Amino acid sequence: MKHAALSISLLLVLNAHAQKDKFILKWSPLSLADIFNFPTVQAGIETRLSARMSWYNEFGISCFTYSFAQPDTCFLSPRGFKAKTELRYFFQNRDKKRRPASLSDVYYFAANAFYIRDVHNRGISYYYNKDSSQMRRDNFGVKKTVWGLNIIFGYQEAISKKILFDIYGGPGIRFRYVSNINKEFDYGRDRIYTGRQLNAGAITEETEAKGGFSVAPNLSLGIRICYRL
């Protein structure tokens, strides 16, 4: 009887330990200022799988379009969403002698896969037939699908019993497929006007005006505000 009571107590303790930080809700505030893709309201949930492993899933939906990105003519109704799934491995807490009893004050290594669907309108200035004396303006619709993989290193820190910060970053690769509608610009014949300095905006313009399939490096950086259930 003693042994049975001891076994039951042990199971209860292990179960309580396993349930700690079972779920953490997360919000990505910087996604509202994403000028490289499109701004989204983006949130996710982290599920603890074991003492050192967790699974994180995130979803974001387009909330508005920046006024400076709106062309003169619109062919499509702007919309889009982002989805991400991530598997995480946690290292020791600050006290190196104990394994992570909770998912706070810990470093982690992760790998994720992401998917982005983006429908919007684009306006570009270009030199017709690559002749700098003939600058023209073209507005067209863009349908873009992006998918890829990232390797992530991050740190999750608690500032209270319920609130945490998740800071992360890492390199990856992205695969893009772009299709256009009502486009007059011809990538082989014409040349896009990008100004004197090449920047991320100019690269995006060229990618979307060219269309088709392409591969590019990806850099994932961010911070999440988290609530422990």
C-alpha positions as semicolon CSV with decimal commas, in nm:
position;residue;x (nm);y (nm);z (nm)
1;M;0,000;0,000;0,000
2;K;0,287;0,232;0,087
3;H;0,449;0,161;-0,247
4;A;0,122;0,225;-0,432
5;A;0,072;0,559;-0,255
6;L;0,432;0,656;-0,332
7;S;0,388;0,565;-0,699
8;I;0,068;0,768;-0,729
9;S;0,234;1,070;-0,563
10;L;0,528;1,042;-0,800
11;L;0,300;1,031;-1,103
12;L;0,114;1,340;-0,983
13;V;0,438;1,531;-0,935
14;L;0,565;1,430;-1,280
15;N;0,234;1,523;-1,439
16;A;0,238;1,866;-1,270
17;H;0,594;1,921;-1,393
18;A;0,498;1,818;-1,746
19;Q;0,206;2,060;-1,753
20;K;0,407;2,367;-1,648
21;D;0,430;2,609;-1,942
22;K;0,222;2,364;-2,143
23;F;0,085;2,649;-2,355
24;I;0,220;3,002;-2,417
25;L;0,032;3,257;-2,629
26;K;0,250;3,495;-2,834
27;W;0,201;3,819;-3,026
28;S;0,444;3,966;-3,279
29;P;0,418;4,350;-3,261
30;L;0,684;4,413;-3,528
31;S;0,470;4,238;-3,789
32;L;0,253;4,554;-3,791
33;A;0,553;4,743;-3,935
34;D;0,662;4,488;-4,197
35;I;0,742;4,703;-4,502
36;F;0,932;4,423;-4,680
37;N;0,627;4,196;-4,716
38;F;0,303;4,347;-4,579
39;P;0,180;4,445;-4,231
40;T;-0,013;4,177;-4,042
41;V;-0,181;4,110;-3,712
42;Q;0,023;3,805;-3,618
43;A;0,003;3,569;-3,319
44;G;0,077;3,209;-3,226
45;I;0,084;2,942;-2,960
46;E;0,378;2,743;-2,821
47;T;0,306;2,390;-2,698
48;R;0,551;2,213;-2,470
49;L;0,636;1,861;-2,590
50;S;0,897;1,763;-2,330
51;A;1,147;1,915;-2,087
52;R;1,361;2,041;-2,376
53;M;1,130;2,047;-2,678
54;S;0,837;2,264;-2,785
55;W;0,629;2,321;-3,098
56;Y;0,534;2,674;-3,205
57;N;0,271;2,767;-3,465
58;E;0,199;3,123;-3,582
59;F;-0,052;3,283;-3,818
60;G;-0,089;3,640;-3,944
61;I;-0,344;3,813;-4,162
62;S;-0,305;4,135;-4,361
63;C;-0,458;4,428;-4,174
64;F;-0,389;4,735;-4,393
65;T;-0,178;4,864;-4,682
66;Y;0,073;5,147;-4,647
67;S;-0,042;5,457;-4,834
68;F;0,297;5,502;-5,002
69;A;0,267;5,150;-5,150
70;Q;-0,067;5,222;-5,321
71;P;-0,038;5,272;-5,700
72;D;-0,258;5,508;-5,900
73;T;-0,464;5,222;-6,048
74;C;-0,584;4,911;-5,863
75;F;-0,656;4,579;-6,035
76;L;-0,672;4,351;-5,732
77;S;-0,814;4,371;-5,382
78;P;-0,507;4,366;-5,152
79;R;-0,501;4,069;-4,913
80;G;-0,259;3,821;-4,767
81;F;-0,163;3,589;-4,485
82;K;0,145;3,432;-4,327
83;A;0,183;3,093;-4,156
84;K;0,478;2,943;-3,971
85;T;0,550;2,620;-3,785
86;E;0,861;2,579;-3,569
87;L;1,024;2,303;-3,365
88;R;1,238;2,424;-3,071
89;Y;1,511;2,272;-2,855
90;F;1,586;2,447;-2,521
91;F;1,922;2,462;-2,345
92;Q;1,984;2,492;-1,968
93;N;1,849;2,776;-1,759
94;R;2,092;3,033;-1,619
95;D;2,160;2,779;-1,345
96;K;2,353;2,529;-1,561
97;K;2,296;2,246;-1,312
98;R;1,923;2,222;-1,366
99;R;1,735;2,131;-1,676
100;P;1,470;2,380;-1,794
101;A;1,170;2,328;-1,564
102;S;0,995;2,613;-1,748
103;L;1,028;2,776;-2,087
104;S;1,154;3,106;-1,942
105;D;1,507;3,244;-1,898
106;V;1,630;2,990;-2,152
107;Y;1,814;2,991;-2,483
108;Y;1,682;2,781;-2,766
109;F;1,770;2,652;-3,112
110;A;1,493;2,604;-3,368
111;A;1,408;2,522;-3,728
112;N;1,095;2,652;-3,894
113;A;0,904;2,642;-4,221
114;F;0,695;2,936;-4,341
115;Y;0,438;3,016;-4,609
116;I;0,325;3,360;-4,732
117;R;0,046;3,446;-4,973
118;D;0,040;3,808;-5,088
119;V;-0,198;3,975;-5,335
120;H;-0,152;4,348;-5,402
121;N;-0,106;4,619;-5,663
122;R;0,231;4,757;-5,769
123;G;0,336;5,077;-5,944
124;I;0,681;5,117;-6,103
125;S;0,869;5,376;-6,306
126;Y;1,078;5,240;-6,592
127;Y;1,275;5,332;-6,903
128;Y;1,095;5,210;-7,213
129;N;1,330;5,006;-7,433
130;K;1,606;5,095;-7,178
131;D;1,608;5,449;-7,315
132;S;1,663;5,700;-7,029
133;S;1,481;5,970;-7,227
134;Q;1,159;5,766;-7,225
135;M;1,049;5,718;-6,866
136;R;0,707;5,560;-6,822
137;R;0,483;5,452;-6,534
138;D;0,313;5,114;-6,507
139;N;0,055;4,987;-6,256
140;F;-0,024;4,616;-6,237
141;G;-0,154;4,345;-6,006
142;V;0,077;4,104;-5,823
143;K;0,002;3,757;-5,688
144;K;0,297;3,626;-5,489
145;T;0,355;3,298;-5,307
146;V;0,660;3,258;-5,082
147;W;0,772;2,954;-4,886
148;G;1,097;2,863;-4,715
149;L;1,300;2,748;-4,415
150;N;1,491;2,923;-4,133
151;I;1,742;2,821;-3,868
152;I;1,673;3,021;-3,550
153;F;1,860;3,101;-3,229
154;G;1,660;3,275;-2,956
155;Y;1,617;3,366;-2,593
156;Q;1,297;3,355;-2,391
157;E;1,289;3,566;-2,073
158;A;1,019;3,610;-1,808
159;I;0,948;3,959;-1,671
160;S;0,666;3,834;-1,445
161;K;0,485;3,510;-1,364
162;K;0,273;3,536;-1,677
163;I;0,456;3,770;-1,919
164;L;0,763;3,674;-2,123
165;F;0,968;3,817;-2,408
166;D;1,085;3,597;-2,695
167;I;1,380;3,745;-2,890
168;Y;1,504;3,554;-3,195
169;G;1,696;3,567;-3,522
170;G;1,857;3,352;-3,785
171;P;1,927;3,288;-4,156
172;G;1,723;3,092;-4,404
173;I;1,616;3,054;-4,764
174;R;1,299;3,160;-4,945
175;F;1,142;3,038;-5,268
176;R;0,915;3,282;-5,455
177;Y;0,666;3,253;-5,736
178;V;0,516;3,575;-5,876
179;S;0,245;3,620;-6,139
180;N;0,122;3,956;-6,277
181;I;-0,191;4,092;-6,441
182;N;-0,232;4,401;-6,665
183;K;0,143;4,459;-6,686
184;E;0,292;4,667;-6,970
185;F;0,653;4,659;-6,847
186;D;0,864;4,398;-7,028
187;Y;1,159;4,277;-6,818
188;G;1,372;4,183;-7,120
189;R;1,298;4,500;-7,316
190;D;1,267;4,772;-7,049
191;R;1,465;4,875;-6,739
192;I;1,320;4,968;-6,399
193;Y;1,412;5,307;-6,256
194;T;1,546;5,238;-5,906
195;G;1,708;5,572;-5,825
196;R;2,074;5,618;-5,740
197;Q;2,088;5,367;-5,454
198;L;1,985;5,002;-5,462
199;N;1,772;4,911;-5,159
200;A;1,530;4,643;-5,038
201;G;1,232;4,825;-5,190
202;A;1,398;4,842;-5,533
203;I;1,489;4,471;-5,517
204;T;1,126;4,384;-5,434
205;E;1,000;4,601;-5,721
206;E;1,230;4,425;-5,966
207;T;1,137;4,079;-5,839
208;E;0,764;4,149;-5,870
209;A;0,796;4,318;-6,211
210;K;1,003;4,030;-6,348
211;G;0,765;3,763;-6,219
212;G;0,819;3,388;-6,230
213;F;1,014;3,167;-5,989
214;S;1,320;3,280;-5,790
215;V;1,527;3,183;-5,487
216;A;1,671;3,428;-5,232
217;P;1,836;3,427;-4,887
218;N;1,611;3,505;-4,592
219;L;1,682;3,673;-4,258
220;S;1,437;3,627;-3,972
221;L;1,457;3,872;-3,678
222;G;1,198;3,971;-3,422
223;I;1,054;3,991;-3,076
224;R;0,733;3,845;-2,937
225;I;0,531;3,938;-2,630
226;C;0,415;3,620;-2,458
227;Y;0,148;3,520;-2,206
228;R;0,191;3,198;-2,010
229;L;-0,132;3,002;-1,954
